[in-house]
């Protein structure tokens, strides 16, 4: 397969788009990260185009190759992909004969790359290295090391924020239900059974009880 161009996309992470240079957006970290990510992902998609695979499929294949015997759920956790979205990715990799699976226990399957999958992994890694080298060359060693140290902090903050939202939601639910913060929710089976209509309706409005024994 012929290698793709050795140059990144026309817009680089440090370039500016006409009409937006010097605006207040340029000082926003999220805006700059989003623009840089869009440029890099577009370049990676072009690099992998000959493989007819999306970046998500390639990264899933790489994770399976590095951790043989892993489950579909574990791959999704590593890549931050929801379980429902992992199903079509794994199915496509299996349809192409790149991975196979065997039952690990009663509920999960162990995934492994096939010989064909191992060849694709080697090719994909070479393409990714070319892609990474094009953008790494834009920075000196100190700046590149600082980026590798700083960017994982942003990814880790998402996990912390998710845990805090879940904790806050639990506290709100307990407050609305009148439960103490650390008191477990009572079991539904422990609640008194509701009386039937023959016991709680006034006698003046009581319906005549059916005479059929299976209604008693």
Rosetta constraint file for C-alpha pairs under 8 A:
AtomPair CA 1 CA 50 HARMONIC 7.44 0.50
AtomPair CA 3 CA 47 HARMONIC 7.72 0.50
AtomPair CA 3 CA 127 HARMONIC 7.82 0.50
AtomPair CA 4 CA 46 HARMONIC 7.52 0.50
AtomPair CA 4 CA 47 HARMONIC 5.95 0.50
AtomPair CA 6 CA 130 HARMONIC 7.61 0.50
AtomPair CA 6 CA 134 HARMONIC 7.01 0.50
AtomPair CA 7 CA 134 HARMONIC 6.54 0.50
AtomPair CA 8 CA 12 HARMONIC 6.99 0.50
AtomPair CA 8 CA 43 HARMONIC 6.32 0.50
AtomPair CA 8 CA 131 HARMONIC 7.85 0.50
AtomPair CA 8 CA 134 HARMONIC 6.19 0.50
AtomPair CA 8 CA 135 HARMONIC 7.16 0.50
AtomPair CA 9 CA 39 HARMONIC 6.49 0.50
AtomPair CA 9 CA 40 HARMONIC 7.86 0.50
AtomPair CA 9 CA 42 HARMONIC 7.52 0.50
AtomPair CA 9 CA 43 HARMONIC 5.93 0.50
AtomPair CA 11 CA 15 HARMONIC 5.96 0.50
AtomPair CA 11 CA 16 HARMONIC 7.66 0.50
AtomPair CA 11 CA 17 HARMONIC 7.97 0.50
AtomPair CA 11 CA 39 HARMONIC 6.71 0.50
AtomPair CA 12 CA 36 HARMONIC 7.19 0.50
AtomPair CA 12 CA 39 HARMONIC 6.60 0.50
AtomPair CA 13 CA 32 HARMONIC 7.81 0.50
AtomPair CA 13 CA 35 HARMONIC 6.87 0.50
AtomPair CA 13 CA 36 HARMONIC 4.57 0.50
AtomPair CA 13 CA 39 HARMONIC 6.94 0.50
AtomPair CA 14 CA 36 HARMONIC 7.94 0.50
AtomPair CA 16 CA 20 HARMONIC 7.04 0.50
AtomPair CA 16 CA 21 HARMONIC 5.75 0.50
AtomPair CA 17 CA 21 HARMONIC 6.43 0.50
AtomPair CA 20 CA 25 HARMONIC 7.70 0.50
AtomPair CA 20 CA 26 HARMONIC 7.85 0.50
AtomPair CA 21 CA 26 HARMONIC 7.19 0.50
AtomPair CA 22 CA 26 HARMONIC 6.58 0.50
AtomPair CA 24 CA 28 HARMONIC 7.36 0.50
AtomPair CA 25 CA 31 HARMONIC 6.48 0.50
AtomPair CA 26 CA 31 HARMONIC 7.04 0.50
AtomPair CA 26 CA 32 HARMONIC 6.68 0.50
AtomPair CA 27 CA 32 HARMONIC 7.79 0.50
AtomPair CA 28 CA 32 HARMONIC 6.41 0.50
AtomPair CA 29 CA 33 HARMONIC 6.12 0.50
AtomPair CA 30 CA 34 HARMONIC 6.00 0.50
AtomPair CA 31 CA 35 HARMONIC 6.28 0.50
AtomPair CA 32 CA 36 HARMONIC 6.12 0.50
AtomPair CA 33 CA 37 HARMONIC 5.93 0.50
AtomPair CA 34 CA 38 HARMONIC 6.13 0.50
AtomPair CA 35 CA 39 HARMONIC 6.38 0.50
AtomPair CA 36 CA 40 HARMONIC 6.26 0.50
AtomPair CA 37 CA 41 HARMONIC 5.95 0.50
AtomPair CA 38 CA 42 HARMONIC 6.08 0.50
AtomPair CA 39 CA 43 HARMONIC 6.31 0.50
AtomPair CA 40 CA 44 HARMONIC 6.14 0.50
AtomPair CA 40 CA 135 HARMONIC 7.98 0.50
AtomPair CA 41 CA 45 HARMONIC 6.07 0.50
AtomPair CA 42 CA 46 HARMONIC 6.38 0.50
AtomPair CA 43 CA 47 HARMONIC 6.25 0.50
AtomPair CA 43 CA 131 HARMONIC 7.16 0.50
AtomPair CA 44 CA 48 HARMONIC 6.22 0.50
AtomPair CA 44 CA 55 HARMONIC 7.31 0.50
AtomPair CA 44 CA 128 HARMONIC 7.22 0.50
AtomPair CA 44 CA 131 HARMONIC 6.31 0.50
AtomPair CA 45 CA 49 HARMONIC 5.91 0.50
AtomPair CA 45 CA 54 HARMONIC 6.82 0.50
AtomPair CA 45 CA 55 HARMONIC 6.50 0.50
AtomPair CA 47 CA 127 HARMONIC 6.24 0.50
AtomPair CA 47 CA 128 HARMONIC 7.57 0.50
AtomPair CA 47 CA 131 HARMONIC 7.08 0.50
AtomPair CA 48 CA 52 HARMONIC 6.87 0.50
AtomPair CA 48 CA 53 HARMONIC 6.52 0.50
AtomPair CA 48 CA 54 HARMONIC 7.36 0.50
AtomPair CA 48 CA 55 HARMONIC 7.49 0.50
AtomPair CA 48 CA 124 HARMONIC 7.17 0.50
AtomPair CA 48 CA 127 HARMONIC 7.02 0.50
AtomPair CA 49 CA 53 HARMONIC 6.71 0.50
AtomPair CA 49 CA 54 HARMONIC 7.94 0.50
AtomPair CA 53 CA 57 HARMONIC 6.11 0.50
AtomPair CA 53 CA 58 HARMONIC 6.47 0.50
AtomPair CA 54 CA 58 HARMONIC 6.39 0.50
AtomPair CA 55 CA 59 HARMONIC 6.13 0.50
AtomPair CA 56 CA 60 HARMONIC 6.13 0.50
AtomPair CA 56 CA 89 HARMONIC 7.67 0.50
AtomPair CA 57 CA 61 HARMONIC 6.16 0.50
AtomPair CA 57 CA 89 HARMONIC 5.88 0.50
AtomPair CA 57 CA 90 HARMONIC 7.93 0.50
AtomPair CA 57 CA 93 HARMONIC 7.32 0.50
AtomPair CA 58 CA 62 HARMONIC 6.23 0.50
AtomPair CA 58 CA 121 HARMONIC 7.88 0.50
AtomPair CA 58 CA 124 HARMONIC 7.26 0.50
AtomPair CA 59 CA 63 HARMONIC 6.24 0.50
AtomPair CA 59 CA 79 HARMONIC 7.84 0.50
AtomPair CA 60 CA 64 HARMONIC 6.30 0.50
AtomPair CA 60 CA 75 HARMONIC 6.62 0.50
AtomPair CA 60 CA 79 HARMONIC 7.50 0.50
AtomPair CA 60 CA 89 HARMONIC 7.81 0.50
AtomPair CA 61 CA 65 HARMONIC 6.16 0.50
AtomPair CA 61 CA 93 HARMONIC 7.67 0.50
AtomPair CA 61 CA 98 HARMONIC 7.96 0.50
AtomPair CA 61 CA 99 HARMONIC 7.87 0.50
AtomPair CA 61 CA 113 HARMONIC 7.54 0.50
AtomPair CA 61 CA 117 HARMONIC 7.79 0.50
AtomPair CA 61 CA 121 HARMONIC 7.11 0.50
AtomPair CA 62 CA 66 HARMONIC 6.20 0.50
AtomPair CA 62 CA 121 HARMONIC 6.37 0.50
AtomPair CA 63 CA 67 HARMONIC 6.08 0.50
AtomPair CA 63 CA 75 HARMONIC 6.62 0.50
AtomPair CA 64 CA 68 HARMONIC 5.53 0.50
AtomPair CA 64 CA 69 HARMONIC 7.60 0.50
AtomPair CA 64 CA 70 HARMONIC 6.61 0.50
AtomPair CA 64 CA 75 HARMONIC 7.15 0.50
AtomPair CA 64 CA 111 HARMONIC 6.58 0.50
AtomPair CA 64 CA 112 HARMONIC 6.11 0.50
AtomPair CA 64 CA 113 HARMONIC 6.68 0.50
AtomPair CA 65 CA 112 HARMONIC 6.70 0.50
AtomPair CA 65 CA 113 HARMONIC 5.84 0.50
AtomPair CA 65 CA 118 HARMONIC 7.36 0.50
AtomPair CA 65 CA 121 HARMONIC 7.57 0.50
AtomPair CA 68 CA 110 HARMONIC 7.65 0.50
AtomPair CA 68 CA 111 HARMONIC 6.31 0.50
AtomPair CA 68 CA 112 HARMONIC 5.02 0.50
AtomPair CA 68 CA 113 HARMONIC 7.39 0.50
AtomPair CA 69 CA 110 HARMONIC 4.41 0.50
AtomPair CA 69 CA 111 HARMONIC 5.00 0.50
AtomPair CA 69 CA 112 HARMONIC 5.77 0.50
AtomPair CA 70 CA 74 HARMONIC 6.28 0.50
AtomPair CA 70 CA 75 HARMONIC 7.01 0.50
AtomPair CA 70 CA 109 HARMONIC 7.95 0.50
AtomPair CA 70 CA 110 HARMONIC 5.26 0.50
AtomPair CA 70 CA 111 HARMONIC 5.54 0.50
AtomPair CA 70 CA 112 HARMONIC 7.62 0.50
AtomPair CA 71 CA 75 HARMONIC 6.45 0.50
AtomPair CA 71 CA 108 HARMONIC 6.51 0.50
AtomPair CA 71 CA 109 HARMONIC 5.72 0.50
AtomPair CA 71 CA 110 HARMONIC 5.03 0.50
AtomPair CA 71 CA 111 HARMONIC 5.93 0.50
AtomPair CA 72 CA 76 HARMONIC 6.36 0.50
AtomPair CA 72 CA 83 HARMONIC 7.82 0.50
AtomPair CA 72 CA 86 HARMONIC 7.05 0.50
AtomPair CA 72 CA 87 HARMONIC 7.96 0.50
AtomPair CA 72 CA 90 HARMONIC 7.50 0.50
AtomPair CA 72 CA 108 HARMONIC 7.88 0.50
AtomPair CA 72 CA 109 HARMONIC 7.37 0.50
AtomPair CA 72 CA 110 HARMONIC 7.73 0.50
AtomPair CA 72 CA 111 HARMONIC 7.26 0.50
AtomPair CA 73 CA 77 HARMONIC 6.26 0.50
AtomPair CA 73 CA 83 HARMONIC 6.33 0.50
AtomPair CA 73 CA 86 HARMONIC 7.92 0.50
AtomPair CA 74 CA 78 HARMONIC 6.33 0.50
AtomPair CA 75 CA 79 HARMONIC 6.33 0.50
AtomPair CA 76 CA 80 HARMONIC 5.60 0.50
AtomPair CA 76 CA 81 HARMONIC 4.64 0.50
AtomPair CA 76 CA 82 HARMONIC 6.14 0.50
AtomPair CA 76 CA 83 HARMONIC 6.36 0.50
AtomPair CA 76 CA 86 HARMONIC 6.31 0.50
AtomPair CA 77 CA 81 HARMONIC 6.44 0.50
AtomPair CA 77 CA 82 HARMONIC 7.75 0.50
AtomPair CA 81 CA 85 HARMONIC 6.44 0.50
AtomPair CA 81 CA 86 HARMONIC 6.48 0.50
AtomPair CA 82 CA 86 HARMONIC 6.32 0.50
AtomPair CA 83 CA 87 HARMONIC 6.68 0.50
AtomPair CA 84 CA 88 HARMONIC 7.96 0.50
AtomPair CA 85 CA 89 HARMONIC 7.06 0.50
AtomPair CA 86 CA 90 HARMONIC 6.16 0.50
AtomPair CA 87 CA 91 HARMONIC 6.10 0.50
AtomPair CA 88 CA 92 HARMONIC 6.01 0.50
AtomPair CA 89 CA 93 HARMONIC 6.36 0.50
AtomPair CA 90 CA 94 HARMONIC 6.17 0.50
AtomPair CA 91 CA 95 HARMONIC 6.09 0.50
AtomPair CA 92 CA 96 HARMONIC 6.31 0.50
AtomPair CA 93 CA 97 HARMONIC 6.42 0.50
AtomPair CA 93 CA 98 HARMONIC 5.38 0.50
AtomPair CA 93 CA 99 HARMONIC 6.00 0.50
AtomPair CA 94 CA 98 HARMONIC 5.82 0.50
AtomPair CA 94 CA 99 HARMONIC 5.19 0.50
AtomPair CA 94 CA 100 HARMONIC 6.01 0.50
AtomPair CA 97 CA 114 HARMONIC 6.99 0.50
AtomPair CA 97 CA 116 HARMONIC 6.89 0.50
AtomPair CA 97 CA 117 HARMONIC 7.04 0.50
AtomPair CA 98 CA 113 HARMONIC 5.80 0.50
AtomPair CA 98 CA 114 HARMONIC 5.42 0.50
AtomPair CA 98 CA 115 HARMONIC 7.54 0.50
AtomPair CA 98 CA 116 HARMONIC 5.65 0.50
AtomPair CA 98 CA 117 HARMONIC 3.86 0.50
AtomPair CA 98 CA 118 HARMONIC 7.59 0.50
AtomPair CA 98 CA 120 HARMONIC 7.81 0.50
AtomPair CA 99 CA 111 HARMONIC 6.72 0.50
AtomPair CA 99 CA 112 HARMONIC 5.47 0.50
AtomPair CA 99 CA 113 HARMONIC 4.14 0.50
AtomPair CA 99 CA 114 HARMONIC 5.15 0.50
AtomPair CA 99 CA 117 HARMONIC 6.16 0.50
AtomPair CA 100 CA 111 HARMONIC 5.89 0.50
AtomPair CA 100 CA 112 HARMONIC 5.61 0.50
AtomPair CA 100 CA 113 HARMONIC 6.33 0.50
AtomPair CA 100 CA 114 HARMONIC 6.62 0.50
AtomPair CA 101 CA 109 HARMONIC 5.92 0.50
AtomPair CA 101 CA 110 HARMONIC 5.33 0.50
AtomPair CA 101 CA 111 HARMONIC 4.50 0.50
AtomPair CA 101 CA 112 HARMONIC 6.23 0.50
AtomPair CA 102 CA 109 HARMONIC 5.33 0.50
AtomPair CA 102 CA 110 HARMONIC 5.35 0.50
AtomPair CA 102 CA 111 HARMONIC 6.86 0.50
AtomPair CA 103 CA 107 HARMONIC 7.95 0.50
AtomPair CA 103 CA 108 HARMONIC 6.28 0.50
AtomPair CA 103 CA 109 HARMONIC 4.31 0.50
AtomPair CA 103 CA 110 HARMONIC 6.11 0.50
AtomPair CA 104 CA 108 HARMONIC 5.79 0.50
AtomPair CA 104 CA 109 HARMONIC 4.91 0.50
AtomPair CA 104 CA 110 HARMONIC 5.47 0.50
AtomPair CA 105 CA 109 HARMONIC 7.02 0.50
AtomPair CA 113 CA 117 HARMONIC 5.21 0.50
AtomPair CA 113 CA 118 HARMONIC 6.18 0.50
AtomPair CA 114 CA 118 HARMONIC 6.15 0.50
AtomPair CA 115 CA 119 HARMONIC 6.52 0.50
AtomPair CA 116 CA 120 HARMONIC 6.45 0.50
AtomPair CA 117 CA 121 HARMONIC 6.12 0.50
AtomPair CA 118 CA 122 HARMONIC 6.36 0.50
AtomPair CA 119 CA 123 HARMONIC 6.37 0.50
AtomPair CA 120 CA 124 HARMONIC 5.94 0.50
AtomPair CA 121 CA 125 HARMONIC 6.05 0.50
AtomPair CA 122 CA 126 HARMONIC 6.44 0.50
AtomPair CA 123 CA 127 HARMONIC 6.43 0.50
AtomPair CA 124 CA 128 HARMONIC 6.10 0.50
AtomPair CA 125 CA 129 HARMONIC 6.10 0.50
AtomPair CA 126 CA 130 HARMONIC 6.46 0.50
AtomPair CA 127 CA 131 HARMONIC 6.27 0.50
AtomPair CA 128 CA 132 HARMONIC 6.04 0.50
AtomPair CA 129 CA 133 HARMONIC 6.03 0.50
AtomPair CA 130 CA 134 HARMONIC 6.40 0.50
AtomPair CA 131 CA 135 HARMONIC 6.99 0.50
AtomPair CA 132 CA 136 HARMONIC 5.94 0.50
AtomPair CA 133 CA 137 HARMONIC 5.98 0.50
AtomPair CA 134 CA 138 HARMONIC 7.42 0.50
AtomPair CA 135 CA 139 HARMONIC 7.79 0.50
AtomPair CA 136 CA 144 HARMONIC 7.05 0.50
AtomPair CA 139 CA 143 HARMONIC 5.94 0.50
AtomPair CA 139 CA 144 HARMONIC 5.87 0.50
AtomPair CA 140 CA 144 HARMONIC 6.18 0.50
AtomPair CA 141 CA 145 HARMONIC 6.11 0.50
AtomPair CA 142 CA 146 HARMONIC 6.20 0.50
AtomPair CA 143 CA 147 HARMONIC 6.24 0.50
AtomPair CA 144 CA 148 HARMONIC 6.32 0.50
AtomPair CA 145 CA 149 HARMONIC 6.23 0.50
AtomPair CA 146 CA 150 HARMONIC 6.01 0.50
AtomPair CA 147 CA 151 HARMONIC 5.87 0.50
AtomPair CA 148 CA 152 HARMONIC 7.05 0.50
AtomPair CA 149 CA 153 HARMONIC 7.49 0.50
AtomPair CA 150 CA 154 HARMONIC 7.28 0.50
AtomPair CA 151 CA 155 HARMONIC 6.81 0.50
AtomPair CA 152 CA 156 HARMONIC 6.07 0.50
AtomPair CA 153 CA 157 HARMONIC 6.19 0.50
AtomPair CA 154 CA 158 HARMONIC 6.94 0.50
AtomPair CA 155 CA 159 HARMONIC 7.37 0.50
AtomPair CA 156 CA 160 HARMONIC 6.68 0.50
AtomPair CA 157 CA 161 HARMONIC 6.08 0.50
AtomPair CA 158 CA 162 HARMONIC 6.12 0.50
AtomPair CA 159 CA 163 HARMONIC 6.31 0.50
AtomPair CA 160 CA 164 HARMONIC 6.26 0.50
AtomPair CA 161 CA 165 HARMONIC 6.19 0.50
AtomPair CA 162 CA 166 HARMONIC 6.26 0.50
AtomPair CA 163 CA 167 HARMONIC 6.21 0.50
AtomPair CA 164 CA 168 HARMONIC 6.12 0.50
AtomPair CA 165 CA 169 HARMONIC 6.04 0.50
AtomPair CA 166 CA 170 HARMONIC 6.22 0.50
AtomPair CA 167 CA 171 HARMONIC 6.35 0.50
AtomPair CA 168 CA 172 HARMONIC 6.23 0.50
AtomPair CA 169 CA 173 HARMONIC 6.18 0.50
AtomPair CA 170 CA 174 HARMONIC 6.26 0.50
AtomPair CA 171 CA 175 HARMONIC 6.10 0.50
AtomPair CA 171 CA 181 HARMONIC 6.47 0.50
AtomPair CA 172 CA 176 HARMONIC 6.20 0.50
AtomPair CA 173 CA 177 HARMONIC 6.22 0.50
AtomPair CA 174 CA 178 HARMONIC 6.11 0.50
AtomPair CA 174 CA 179 HARMONIC 5.11 0.50
AtomPair CA 174 CA 180 HARMONIC 6.82 0.50
AtomPair CA 174 CA 181 HARMONIC 6.37 0.50
AtomPair CA 175 CA 179 HARMONIC 6.08 0.50
AtomPair CA 175 CA 180 HARMONIC 7.35 0.50
AtomPair CA 175 CA 181 HARMONIC 7.43 0.50
AtomPair CA 179 CA 183 HARMONIC 6.35 0.50
AtomPair CA 179 CA 184 HARMONIC 7.86 0.50
AtomPair CA 179 CA 185 HARMONIC 7.25 0.50
AtomPair CA 186 CA 190 HARMONIC 7.09 0.50
AtomPair CA 187 CA 191 HARMONIC 7.23 0.50
AtomPair CA 195 CA 199 HARMONIC 6.14 0.50
AtomPair CA 195 CA 200 HARMONIC 6.58 0.50
AtomPair CA 196 CA 200 HARMONIC 6.77 0.50
AtomPair CA 197 CA 201 HARMONIC 5.68 0.50
AtomPair CA 198 CA 206 HARMONIC 6.75 0.50
AtomPair CA 198 CA 207 HARMONIC 7.74 0.50
AtomPair CA 198 CA 209 HARMONIC 7.92 0.50
AtomPair CA 201 CA 205 HARMONIC 6.58 0.50
AtomPair CA 201 CA 206 HARMONIC 5.88 0.50
AtomPair CA 202 CA 206 HARMONIC 5.99 0.50
AtomPair CA 210 CA 215 HARMONIC 6.72 0.50
AtomPair CA 210 CA 216 HARMONIC 7.66 0.50
AtomPair CA 211 CA 215 HARMONIC 7.65 0.50
AtomPair CA 211 CA 216 HARMONIC 7.91 0.50
AtomPair CA 212 CA 216 HARMONIC 7.09 0.50
